[in-house]
C-alpha cells in the first residue's frame, strides 16, 4: 500500500481501572485491575497500521514522562512523529474506568496535544497519496482549533480528509465545526454525534442531511451504532446499513477508533465503501473481545474472522475471536 495516513490529532496516556460498577458519589471502589497504556488518537493509528497502512503523527507530544511513554508506544508500532516535542509541557492523560458490562467512563487532563500552531505543524508535509485525519478532541481545545482548522482548509483539494467529531462534539465551537465539515471527505461518527450535527432522526435521514446540508464535499458518511454495525451513506445517493457481529464484549474502549482506522485503511487500498464498512465492523468486533483501547486486530485476523462469519451465517451471528490480555 502506497497511501499514508497523516494523523493530526491528539494522543494521551490512559490510566485504566477495571471495576465492577461505577462508585456512587462519596463512595470508593477498589479496582480489580490497572494498566497504563497509550490512548486517544493512538488507538485509531494502531488500527490503520495493523491493517497495512503507513501512519505518521502530525500532532504534538510532550517533553515529560507521558510524552516519553507515548513515543515508545509509537515506535513499537512503527509510527513516526513529524513534530518536535513541546518544550513547555508534558502530554496529557485520561483516567478510564471500565465496568463489568464493558462500558467505560472517562476523565481527561489535556497537555501538549491541546496546543497546535501553524509553526509547530510546518514539518507536516502532505504528499499526493496521503490521507489526513483529525478528531473532535483536537478541535475542542482553544489552543489548537483555529490553527488546525485553517491548516485543514488549506489542504489540496484532492487529499482525502477524514473527520471523527468524537463525544466532545458539543465543546467544538460551531463555526469551527461547520468549517471542518465543509472540507470533510469522509465523516465517521456515532448516532449521538450525528444528531448533534444534523438534528434528530433515524440513521437514513441523518446520513442524507449530513451529506446535503453539512458535508458538501464528502464522498460519504459513516454512522456507527456500536454492536448493531453502521450505516453508510454515499454522495451518489446510495446507502446501506452494514450489520455488526455478535461477540462477547469485555472492553468497548477504543472500538470506534478501531472502526475508523480499519475503514480508512481499507478505503485507501481501494476497497469499496460498503465492503470497507463490513471490514471495519469486523475489526471493531474483534477489538471489544480484548482488553485495552489499542487492541485492534491485524488484517489477517480480520480476514479469518470474516471467513468464519461467512461459514456460520455472516453478520449477526455470534463469533469467537482471539482474545489477548
Secondary structure, DSSP 4 states (H G I P E B T S, - for coil): ---EEEE-S-EEEEEEEE-SSPPPTT-----SEEEEEEEEHHHHHHHHHHTT-EEEE-S---SSHHHHHHHHHHHHHTPEE-SPPPSS----EEEEEE-TTS-EEEEEE--GGG---TTGGGG-PPPTTEEEEEEHHHHH-TTTHHHHHHHHHTS-TTSEEEEE--TTGGGS-HHHHHHHHHH-SEEEEEHHHHHHHH-S--HHHHHHHIIIII-TT-SEEEEE-GGGEEEEEETTS-EEEEE--B---S--TTHHHHHHHHHHHHHHTT--HHHHHHHHHHHHHHHTTSSSTT-PPPHHHHHHHHHHHHHHTSTTSB-------
